[in-house]
Structures are given as structure tokens and as C-alpha cells.
Amino acid sequence: MGIETMKNDSDWKSVLTPEQYNVTRRGGTEPAFSGELYLEDREGTYHCICCGKELFTSDMKYQSSCGWPSFHTELETADISRVPDHKFGMIRTEVKCSKCDAHLGHVFDDGPRKHGGERYCINSVSMKFVESIDHGYEN
């Protein structure tokens, strides 16, 4: 499929906060337990902060107590990219947005077994949360 959204560094810097830029474009990490989406528990969807691609739903989120928002699966349409990461003397799997190549976080194999056993550990600043609106209509 390939990366669809390409911008240069100055373009990204003009649309992202310094922290968003550092995490998504430079592979940084926000401090544990600091992200505004860590304890988010409303119904909704999580989108890439850089390009808006839908990545996860609130039904996929769970409390892992790792310090970052955790998801047990991704949306099938998210098609999140996986890249071997050997930084800091560790062997991890980095996850990136398949549409714009933004660094999202990492995926580990210590997630809920009933959902496949993976834990997507995602930086809050790499996502935008869109709350589902319940209009109270009943059929």
C-alpha cells in the first residue's frame, strides 16, 4: 500500500505540538502516566494525530497499568505497520501509522490471551480521541 501522507519536517512542525512532533516524527515517548488518553474511558475511536486514520475503538482499550493507553487489537482497516526496534539494548516491535508513518508506540506479547495476546502500548500524543455521540434514540 505504501505511505500516503508525506510532508517535510517544517510542514509537520507547523501542524503538531513540539511533543507530538517528537513522538510521532522522531520516535520519542511521552512520560509514563502523563498522557491525557491514558485513563480515557468514554466510548469512541482513536485516530492518528498526524493524518486522522482510525486506529482503535474504545472496545479495544483496556487498563494494563503500564502507563500508556493499551489496546488488545487494532481495527482491521488500520493496517498498523510493525518495525523491529533494537534501540536501548532491547528487542521490541515499533508500531507506526500505515498512512503517514507516524510513530505510535510498541506492541508486546503480554496482552489479554482471549483477544490474541497482544498489547499495543500507544503514546497519547500520537492519537486524537473522537467521542461517540449517543443521541438517546431508541427503536
C-alpha positions, 0 to 999 in steps of 0.5 A: 500500500505504501505511505500516503501522507508525506510532508517535510519536517517544517510542514509537520512542525507547523501542524503538531505540538513540539511533543507530538512532533517528537513522538510521532516524527522522531520516535520519542515517548511521552512520560509514563502516566502523563498522557491525557488518553491514558485513563480515557474511558468514554466510548469512541475511536482513536485516530492518528494525530498526524493524518486522522486514520482510525486506529482503535475503538474504545472496545479495544482499550483496556487498563494494563497499568503500564502507563500508556493507553493499551489496546488488545487489537487494532481495527482491521482497516488500520493496517498498523505497520510493525518495525523491529526496534533494537534501540536501548539494548532491547528487542521490541516491535515499533508500531507506526501509522500505515498512512503517514508513518507516524510513530505510535508506540510498541506492541508486546506479547503480554496482552489479554490471551482471549483477544490474541495476546497482544498489547499495543502500548500507544503514546497519547500524543500520537492519537486524537480521541473522537467521542461517540455521540449517543443521541438517546434514540431508541427503536 
